[in-house]
Amino acid sequence: MIEYLIDDKDNKCVAFLEYHLTDSDGKLKNGGEYLYFRELWCYKSGNGLAKQLVRRIYDKTPSARFAYWKREKFSGRMKTIIKGRLLKWLTRCDHQK
């Protein structure tokens, strides 16, 4: 699934996020309890676009309990977080920049 944001001024895409619901083995599953963020792109970092996208997805995926993604910076290790703490974690990352 894909979620995206369009800029009001120019009608251009400023951010998009590809995500999937999966089971505990990482296999695609409707109503899965894991939310896998596959690809995230934002026009500029630190402007809150990622948080807006995650907020939209948060309400669309009530069955998900956890969220995870690959961290290329750390040799592809996975980062797993409880879905309820995801927005708090994003807010903390915004303040660290």
Secondary structure, 3 states (H helix, E strand, C coil): CEEEEECCCCCCEEEEEEEEEECCCCCECCCCCEEEEEEEEECCCCCCHHHHHHHHHHHHCCCCCEEEEEEHHHCCEEEEEEHHHHHHHHHHHHHHC
